[in-house]
Each structure stands twice: as structure tokens, then as C-alpha cells.
Amino acid sequence: MNSCYRPQLSQASVSLTHPVTAVDERGRRETLYIPAERPLTVYVDKRELVTLMTLGAAPEALTLGYLRNQRLVRSLEDIVSVQVDWSVDAVAVVTRGGIADVEERTAKKVVTTGCGQGSVFGGLMDEVDRIVLPPDARLRQSVVHRIVETVRTQQSVYKQAGSVHGCALFTHDGELLWFIEDVGRHNAVDAIAGLMWLEGVEGADKVFYTTGRLTSEMVIKGAQMGIPFLLSRSGTTQMGHAVAEQVGMSLLARCSGHHFLLLSGEERLVFEPEWLAALETARTLRSA
């Protein structure tokens, strides 16, 4: 099969928010919109595998990314179809030859610190040592700022309803490729992994951004996607930091405006002191 192969995919659409009536401290009623969290049970060759709690923004890509990041399916060509049916909150995946040793491979599960009770199958931890990220990848300081500003101004479910996490994939020049929101950041990263798989996009020259914490699960998934840069507006965990150093990933936390904290992979970041000085001067003049 050629590199343009795509499995048969449904195009299941669903509302991402749900209206509710709220009463404030003065007894006033108003309509609020909250994230429409829903279960999506994944069946692979008619075998129930897992139930994902999701917003439902990109269910086909989420399913593909989950299978890819759990290393249950190694090649896109092994998948015949992915069909989502929201009337039964399920997705049916058909493969060409099944998943070898699926019971053994999914028996050991680690519940992660990811929002929404993310989980990874235990065998993934054994693969971290084999991940090699591109040592020559570079990211300019000004591009970090551009990425943060792009996410800040992005139209999102979060701005309307809150209570969701967003993940985004950028080029090394700061061009936004995809922005996905879900109730858990692990779902959002899986959805982007699925889109990368479908479109044949490599991660070596890409930058990944998440609104949530940089946990070990997020770092491992980013590394599996071959992405050398992981940015967050939040912080990191000890294990997330340890895994990032182990795989050689550049980890940037507390990204806000032109501020960030570089925690690992310092050799990849290109500092631009003149650009930063000019930016700060311009901001001072505007506020004067």
C-alpha cells in the first residue's frame, strides 16, 4: 500500500457544549454552556478495548491516535475502517489481521495523572529507552512567543464553556497545524497523533503545545510522535521532567506572553536577547 492510504472513516459530528440553567447567589437564573463530556467505547474487531471519556471533537482521529500511542497498531495500513456511532457511544475499528497478543499487551494498565483519568498500558514504559529525538532541531525564542500568542487568541470551547484542555501542533516556525480540545489532555494529544498519522506528518520539526500539566504520559506520547519540543502554560511533574531528560526532549513550562521556564533540552532553544529587548521596549511604550 502507498503512503496516501487512508482507512474508511466515519465523519461523526456531535455538539461540543451543552446548555444548563444556573441560579446565582441572588436567585437569578441564566443559561450556561458546559463541555458535553460523553463516553466513547472502542471496539477493535468486535472486542471491547477501552472506554474513553471525550468531548467528541475528533472521535475518529482520537481512536487512531489512541491505538497508535498505545502501540497496539503499528501501521495505518493495518486498519481497514474506523466507524463512530454516537447513538450507542461507540466506535468500531476493523483491522486486517487483528492485534497480536492483545490480552497480554493490555493486561497491565497504569492509571496516569492525566485529567480525566488517562491510562497507558504498562509495556509502553519499556519502549522509552528506544526513542531517539532529532538532536539538530532548533526553536527560536520569538517562535515560542508566537505560539503562545496564537493559542491565546484561538477561538475555543474553553472560552465559551471552560473545563477542557487544548493541545496544538505547530511547525518550527510557529504555524498552527491543528488545535484540538477535549475533557482530558491525553485525549487531545491522541487526536493530534491520529491526524498526524492520517496526513503522513512527521514530528521531527514540529512543536507541541498543551494547556495542561507536562506529565510523564504527555512527554511519552510527544516523544512517540517524534516531537522534540513540548510547551505548556502549566507546570510539570517530577516523572514528566525525568522522562523528558531521558529522551532528550526540550520541555518549556509556564509559557505566558514572552515568559517561559526551560526545564530540559536547553541546547535546542535559540535565545534572541535583542528580539526580547525590543519586545519589552515596545510594551513599555504602549503602556506609558
N, C-alpha and C positions, 0 to 999 in steps of 0.2 A: 504494500500500500504506500501511496505517496504522502508527503508531508502535509498536503492540503486536506487530508482525511478528517471528516467530522462525523461523529455518531449522530443518529437520529435524535433530535432534541424536541421536547415539547416547548411551548412558549407560554408557560402558565403565569398569568398575571393575577395579582391579589392586592387589595388595599393595604397600604403600609401603616395607616393610622386608624384609630377607632374613636368615635366621639363618645364622651361620657358627660354626665351632668355633675357639677361640683357645687357645693354650698360653702361660702366663705364664713369668716367669723362673725359677720353681720347678718347672716341668714340670706345673703344674696346668691342667686343661682346663676351659673354660667356654664357654657359648653367648653370643655377642654378636649384636646386631641392627645391620645396616648398611643405609644407604639403597639401595633397589632401583633403581639407575640403569639406564635402558633407552633404546634408540633409538626415535624416532618419525619415520618418513619421511612428509613431507607431499606428497601428490599433489593438484594442482589441475587439474580437468578432464582427468585421466589423465596429466598431465605432472608428472614428479618435480621438486619445487621445492627442498626442503631436508630435511636430517635433523637433528632436534632431540634432544639428549640430555636426558632428563627423568626425574623421579621418577614421573610419571604420575598425579598427584593430580587434575588437572582437564584432561585432554587436549583436550577439545572447546573449552573456554574458551582454553586455551593456543594452539590453532591459530587461533582467531578473533582473539585479541589479536595474534598474530604478523603475520597478514595486515593487520590494522588499523595496527599501529605501523610496519610497513614501507611503508605507503601503497600496497599492492598492490590492496586492495579498499577503495573509498571509502564504501560504504554496506552496512549489514547486509542490506538488501533485495536486494542483488546476489548473495547466497549462497543457494542452494537447500538444500544439506544439508552436514553435517559428520559423517562416519561413521568411528569409530575401531575398528580390528580388531587387538587385541593378539596374536592368533595369528600375524600377519605383521608386527607392529610398524609399522603404517602407518595413516594417516588419509586418507580420500578426501574432497576438497572438490569440490562441484559448484556452478558459478556459472551465472548466467543468460546472460551474454554473453562470458565469458572475461575474461582480463586483457589489456588493450591493451598492445602492445609489451613483452610480458613478458620476452623475451630481452634486449632493450636495457636494460630497467629493472633487471634482476637481474645484469647482466654485471659491473658494478663493485661489489665487495664489500669492506668494511672489517672486518678481524678486530679485535674490541674487547678491552679489558682485563677484560671481564666473566668471572666464574668460570664455567668450563665452555666457554670459547671462544665467547663470544657474537659475533654479527656483525650489521652493518647494511649495507644497500645504499647505495652512495655518494651517490645522489641525495637522500637524507634530509638531508644536511648543508645542501643548498641551501634547504631549507624552514624552517630555524630562524629566519631573519630575518622570516618572515611570522607567527610565533607571537606572540600577544598574550595575556598572562595578566591576570586581573582586578586592577586596581590598588587597589580598595577592600576586598579580602579581608583579614581580620584573624584572628590566632590568639593566644589568651591564654596566658600563661606557665603557668598552672595546668593548661591543657588539654594542653600538651606533656608535663607530668609525668604526667597521667592516661594518655596514650597510651603512654608508656614503661612504666608500671606494668602496663597491660593486656597489652602484648606480653610482658613479663617473666613474667607468670603464665599465659600461654596454654599450653594443652596442645599439644604439638608433637612432630613426628618428631625434631627436633633433640635434645630432651631424652632421647628413647629411643635414638637411633642416631647423633646428631651428623652432621657433614659435609654439611649442607644449609643453604640460605639461606631466609629467610622475608620476605615482603612483606605489607603490610596496608594497607587503605584505611579511613580514619576520616572521620566528619563533623567540621565545625569545632568541635563541642562535645566531641569525643573519643569518640563512639560507634563501636564497631568494626562495620564492614560486612562485610569479608572478610579472611581470613588464609590465605595460600597459601604452601606450601613447595615448593622444588624444588632440584635439584642446582646450578642456576645462578640467580642473582637476575634475570637477564634473562628467563628462563622464567617466574618467579613474577610479574614485573611484566606480562608479556604475558598471563598467565592472568587477572589482575585487569582488564586492559584489555578482554579478551574478555567478562568478566562485566558490566562497566560497559556495554558495547555491547549485550549481550543484554537487560539490565534498563533501558536508557534512562537511566542515571545520568550526570549531568554532573559535571565535576571542579572547577568554579569555587569551590565552597565545601567542598572536601574536602582532606584531609591524607594524604600517602602516607608510609609508613614502610618502611624496608628494613634488614635486619641487615647488609647488605654495604656495600662502598665506594660513594661517590657519584661514579661515573664519568660521562663525557660521555654514554654510552649511556643510563644511568639518568636523567640530567637531561633529555635529549632526549625520551625516552619519557614521562616525567612531564609535560613541557610539552605534548606532543602530546595527552595526555589532558586538558589544560586545568587541571592541578592546580597551585596557586600555592605549596604548601608541601611540601618533601621533607625527611624526617628520617631519620637513620641513627645506629646505635650505633657505627659505624665512622667513618672519615675521608672525605676527598675527594681527587680528583686535580686537577692544575692545569687540565686541559681541562674537567673537570666544573664547577669553580668558574667558569671563564671563560664557559661556556655558560649557567650559572645567572644570572650578571650580565647577559649579553646578552639573555636572555628575561625578566629581572625576576623570577626565582624566589627565594623565601626558602629558603635552604639551612641546615639545622641538623645539625651533625655531633657526634660523641662524646656522644650522648644517653644518659645513665645516671642513674637517680634523678632529682634535680632539676637536674642539671648538663647543660649543652649549650654548644656553640660556634656562635653565629650568624655565618655567613660571608657572606651576601648577603641583600638584601631586608629590611633592618632596619626599614623603615617599616611593615611589616605585623605585626610582633610587638608585642603589648601586654604590657609588663613589669608585674609585680604585686609590688612590693617588700614590701608588708605581708603578702601571702599567703606569700611566701618566708620572711620573718622568723618568721611563725607556724609554718610547717612545720619550720624549723630548731630553734625552741624546743621544739616537741613531740618531736622526735627526741632532743634533748639530755636532756629529762626522762625519756624511755623508757630511755635508756642509763645514766642515773645510778643 
